[in-house]
Every structure is written in C-alpha cells, then in structure tokens.
Amino acid sequence: MTVVVLHRRSLGDLPYGEWLGGDAIVVDSSTTAADSASATAELAVLSLASNTHVTALVALHPDDQIRAGALRDRLGLAGQTRDEAVVGADAIRAADLLGAAGVPVVPRAPAATIPDLYRAAHTWGYPLVVRRRRGPERAVVAGLADETALRAFARGGLAEGDTAATAGLTVEPETTGPRHHGPGNPATDAALAVLPAVPGHPFEVEAVQDALGTWRVDTVRYTAGDTADARHLVGAQARRLESAEAV
C-alpha cells in the first residue's frame, strides 16, 4: 500500500512517513509565479502510479486540491474528486451550487469583459468590487465606486476581448455588513449541509449580512490545518478509518 502526498514547502516539514506508517511517497508540488501552471507534480504522480500500486493521494495545501482531485479521478482513487474540490476553490461554482439549493449567497458574476462590469452596475448599482475568482482569500482587485471608476479600471485592468487574462475575476456588490465564520448562522449552517462532506477536506464558510438583514454566504474555502489537526487530515485523506472518524 502506497500513499502519494502532494506537499508544498510553505507548509514546513511534516512527518508524513510517521503519520502513515512509512507508506508515504512525497511529491513536491511547490510552484513559483513563473511555473504556476506547471504539470510537473501531476506527471510525477502519474509516473509513480505506472509502476507502483498507489492506494491513496493526500494534499493539504488549498492550492493543490483541484489537481489532487483530478489525479484521484484519473487513477480511480477514493476521496475528494475534482468537481468536489472546485467548489472550495471557485467562487462562482460555489455560489451556483449553494444558490441552486436555496442557500442565500452574495450575488456575483464572472468579470471577463467590459460589458460584464456594465451589466453588474445595471443590475446591482454601485459600489462594486472586482475580486479574484479562485484562491483562499479571493483578493480584491479593484473597488468601483461609480462609473468613472469603472471606466478607469476597464482601461487599465480589462481589455475588450482579452478573456484569457481576465477569466479569473468576478464582480459583485460591495458588502460591508457584519460577518460570521463557521457554523451557528442560518446561512453558513445551510451551506455546510449542502457542501460535499469528504473526510480530510474541511470547508470553511463565511457569511455577511446585507442591508436588509439577510445573511448571505460570501466565501467557501478549503482550510488545511485551520479546522482540524494536520495529522488527522492526512489520515482521513489516506483513507485510514481511525483518523477519518476523528475529523
């Protein structure tokens, strides 16, 4: 039995071998800005699987969840799938899933073109916020207080037809109300009941209260080590039942 681990150096030195009884093969999935789209880690795992009986794949870092899910799909391994992982990484995908289930969500739309921004302004009014579509923090790219700000951002941040460069952005109304992390709130509890529950892959949900007093889910993200001990997460992803029950 062999467990392959995707590990990023930013997580520090973790004793995967000790946690997994010596069954772990660690593959470095660390990337830099220059090679963020590299498939080196995926190719390394596929090469290992061609001559080794891989029984599970483990990945703690949030940025490795989609690639780990895709590898599980490709190799026929149990655990979180690519589609399940995308929910914790893609703001639009999460909003679509939750909205379809009747969970109140912050309205947002892809912002790939200038007309997308104008449609958002027509639908929701100002102020608007442009954010990264993926990533644990979904960094704010621009705040659009009015049409003048929208035009300025469009000139400097969006190029008509250049969807390849802007496919990773969203636009949404600015939210400034109280926020709530985790369970204990009507919106977050409803979201947690809908999100895929896969051992070793905890989701953190954050809600914000809008101007009418309605709590709406704003953020869904995978949290490595924030909501459970890393050792338990590793054990659960490796399909070790005693660890899975502890998560």
N, C-alpha and C positions, 0 to 999 in steps of 0.2 A: 504494500500500500504506500503510495507516494502522494504527498500533498505539495502542490506548487504554490509558492507565495509570491505575489507581486509586492515589492517593497520599495518605498521611496526613502531616500536618505534623510529627508526632512523629518521623518518620524523617529530618528535616532536608532540606536542599536536595540533591537528587540530579540529576545531569546526564543525564536520560533521553534528551533530544534528541541529545546527543553519543554516547551508547551505541548509539542506534538509528538513527543517521544522519539525524536531523531528521524522522523519521517519527512521532514520538510526539505524542499529544494527551493532556495530563494533566488528570484529573478529581479534584478534591479530595473524598476520602472521609472526611475527619476528622469526628468526631462528639463531642458532649458528652453528659453524663448526661441532659440534657433531651431530646435528639433521637437517642438511641442506636438507636431503631427506625426512623429516618427512611429513606425510599427515595429521597432526593434524588440520590445518586450513581447509583443504578440508572436513574432516569428520565433523568438527563443522558446516560448512555451509550446508552440506547435512542434518545434524541433524535438523538444524533450518528449512530448507525447507520442512522437513517431516511433520511439524505441523504449519507452518507459510506461508502465501501467499507472497513469495518473488517476487518482481516485477523487480528488477534490482540488479546488482552486480558491485561494484566500487572497483578499485585497482589503487593506484597512483604509488607505487614503481615499478621500472623497473623489479625487480626480481619476482614480483607477476603477471606479465602479462600473462604468459602461463597458470599458474594454474587458474587464473580468467577466461581466455578464455575457458579452459576445463570445468569449472563449469557452465559457461553460456551454453555451448553445452549440458551438461548433464541435466540441468534444463530447457532447452528450452527458455532461456532469450535472449532478443535482445542485440546487442552490439558486441564488438570485439570477434571473435571466436578464438579457439586455433590455427588454422592454420594461421590466420592473425597475431596473437601475435608472433608466432615463427619467422616470417620474421624480426621482430625487435630485436630478441634475438640471432638468429643463423646466423653466418657469411656465412656459406655455402648455407643455404636456401635462404638468401637474394641475394647472388651472382647468384644463379641459376635462381631465379625469374627475376632479372633485366637483366641478360645475355640473357635469352630466349626472352626478349622484345627488344633486340638490344641495351641496355644501356651499354656503356663501363664500365667494372669493373676490379678491381685489380685481377689478376688470383690467385687462391688459391685452395688448396685441403685438404681433411682430412689427418691427420698425425697420424694414429693409429698403424702403424708398421714401422720397419726399412726400408723395401722396399719402402714405401711411400716417405721417405726422399730421397732415391736414385733416384726414378722416378722424383721427383721435381728437383733435381740437374741436371739430364739429360735433362729435358725439359726446365728449365729456367736458369740454371747455378747458380753461387754464386755471391753475398751473398744471403742467405735465412734467413727467420725469422719464428720461431715457436711461435704461439700465441694461447691463449685460444679461443675456438670456440664460446663460449657464454659469455655473460656479457656485460654491458655497455661500459667498457673500453677495453675489449679483451687484457688483459695483455700479454706482451711479455714474453715468457718462455725461449727462447734461440735465440741467433744470430749465424748463421752458416756461417762463412766467407769462409770456404774451406772444403775439405773432411776430414781433420784432426779434425776439429771442429765437423763435422757431426758424425764421429766415436766416439768422446768423449761424445757427447750428447747421442748417441744411447746407449752407455754403461751405462750412469748414468740416462738417462731420459726415455728411451724406452726399454721395454723387449719384445723380439720376442714372439708373441702370446698373450701378455697381453693387449688385446684390451680394456678390461673393464676399465683399468686405463688410457688409452690414447685416448679414443673415443672423448674427449673434446678438442682436439688440431687440429690446422691447420698449414700448411706450405705454404709459399708464397715468392715471390721475395721481397727483401728489397726495400722499397720505401722512397726516400729522397727528392723528389721534393716539390715545393710549394703546400700548401693545401688550400682548400676553404670549409668553413662551410655554410650550408644552401643554399637557392635559389640564383639565379643570376649567375649560372655557367651552361654551357651546360649539363654536366653530372649530376649534382645534380637536375637541373630542369627536366631532362628526368626521373630520378629516382622517384622524387616526383609525377610525373604524372602517374607512374606505381604502386607505393605502395598503399596498401589498405587505403582508407581515411575513418576512423571511428571516429565520434565525440568523443572528450575526449582522444584520443590516438595519439598525435602528434609524428611524426618521425623526427629525426634529421639526415641529410645526410652530409657526408664529402667526398670530392674528393681529389685526389692527381694527380699531373701532372707527367707523366712518362718521360723517357729520350728522347722520340720522340716528346714530346709536347702535347700528348693526355691526356685529363682529364679523369680520371677513378674513379668511385665510390669505396671508400675504406670501409666506415663504415655506417651502418644503425642502428639506435638505437632509442628506445622509451625514451623520455625525460620528466619526471614528473616535472612540475613546471618550467622548463627552458624556454619553448617556450610559455607558457600561464599561467595565474594565476591559482593556485591550485583550488580555488573555482569554476572557470569556468570548469575546467577539471572534477571535481566531478559532477557538474550539468549536463554536457554533458553525462558522463557515466551513470548517473542515468536516462537518457532519458528525462530530463527536457528541453523542446524545447527552452525556452528563453535563457538558458545557452548554449545549443548546438550551437545556432546561433552566440554566442559571441566568440567561439573558432575557 
